[in-house]
Amino acid sequence: MSTLFTKIINREIPASIVYETDHVIAFNDIDPQAPVHILVVPKKEIPTLNDIELEDSKYIMEMYKAIREITKDLKISEDGYRVITNCNSFGGQEVFHLHFHILGGKKLGSMLCSK
């Protein structure tokens, strides 16, 4: 069964796409937590960070390249931004297709978690 992100990749559902290559797609989050909140997703379904294999390195490198280019294009690279990935349910992962969140556009608070 395809993930929500695979459906976006396959253009089965709409998204506000900001970046795309053969291996990666990036789009605006539908529930932004900062002025800039973009999801960077590999075009291969990799369920979690735990599931990355050596042969997935091209996808991971392309994701980091996308982050670099997107943050430069949006002019947040100099002031700073945060990149987050959640892993499994206790880590807050809701869509089980690896993805990185880019958050920026304002000064972000601390990363302290409630207990």
C-alpha positions in Angstrom: 0.0 0.0 0.0 1.3 3.4 -1.0 2.1 6.1 1.6 0.6 9.6 1.5 4.0 10.7 0.2 4.1 8.1 -2.6 0.8 9.4 -3.7 2.2 13.0 -3.8 5.3 11.7 -5.7 2.9 9.9 -8.2 0.8 13.1 -8.5 -2.3 11.2 -7.2 -2.9 13.9 -4.6 -1.8 17.6 -4.9 1.0 19.2 -3.0 2.8 22.6 -3.1 6.1 21.2 -4.6 9.2 23.5 -4.1 12.0 21.2 -5.3 12.3 17.9 -7.3 15.0 15.7 -8.7 15.0 12.1 -9.9 15.5 10.9 -6.3 13.9 13.5 -4.1 10.8 15.7 -3.8 10.1 18.5 -1.4 6.9 20.3 -0.7 5.3 22.6 1.9 3.9 21.0 5.0 0.1 21.3 5.2 0.3 22.1 8.9 3.3 24.4 9.1 5.0 24.8 12.5 7.2 27.7 11.4 7.1 30.3 8.6 9.1 27.9 6.5 8.1 24.2 6.9 9.1 22.0 4.1 9.2 18.2 3.9 12.0 16.6 1.9 11.1 13.0 0.8 13.0 10.3 -1.1 11.2 9.0 -4.1 11.9 5.5 -2.8 9.7 4.3 0.0 12.0 3.8 3.0 9.7 3.4 6.0 12.0 4.8 8.8 15.5 6.0 9.5 16.1 2.5 10.8 15.4 1.0 7.4 18.1 2.9 5.4 20.4 0.5 3.5 23.8 1.2 1.9 22.1 1.2 -1.5 19.9 4.1 -0.4 22.9 6.4 0.0 22.0 8.3 -3.3 18.6 9.1 -1.9 20.0 10.3 1.5 22.7 12.5 -0.2 20.1 14.0 -2.6 18.0 14.8 0.4 20.8 16.8 2.0 21.6 18.5 -1.3 17.9 19.5 -1.5 18.0 20.9 2.0 21.1 23.0 1.1 19.5 24.3 -2.1 16.1 25.0 -0.7 17.4 26.9 2.3 19.6 29.0 0.1 16.7 29.7 -2.3 14.4 30.7 0.6 17.2 32.8 2.1 17.1 31.1 5.5 20.5 29.4 5.2 22.4 32.3 6.7 20.1 33.0 9.7 19.7 29.3 10.3 17.1 26.6 10.2 16.3 23.2 11.8 16.2 19.8 10.1 14.2 17.1 11.9 13.3 13.5 11.2 11.0 11.4 13.4 11.5 7.7 13.8 8.6 5.3 14.7 5.7 6.1 16.9 7.5 7.1 20.1 9.6 9.5 17.9 6.5 11.1 16.5 6.5 9.6 13.1 3.1 9.8 11.5 3.8 8.9 7.8 6.0 5.8 7.5 8.0 7.1 4.6 11.3 8.6 5.6 11.3 12.4 5.4 13.1 15.4 6.8 11.3 18.6 8.0 13.0 21.9 7.3 11.9 24.5 9.8 12.9 28.1 9.6 12.1 31.7 8.8 12.1 32.8 12.5 14.2 32.2 15.6 13.2 28.7 16.8 12.9 27.7 20.4 14.8 25.1 22.3 14.5 21.4 21.5 13.5 20.5 25.1 10.9 17.8 25.2 8.3 17.4 27.9 8.5 14.3 30.1 
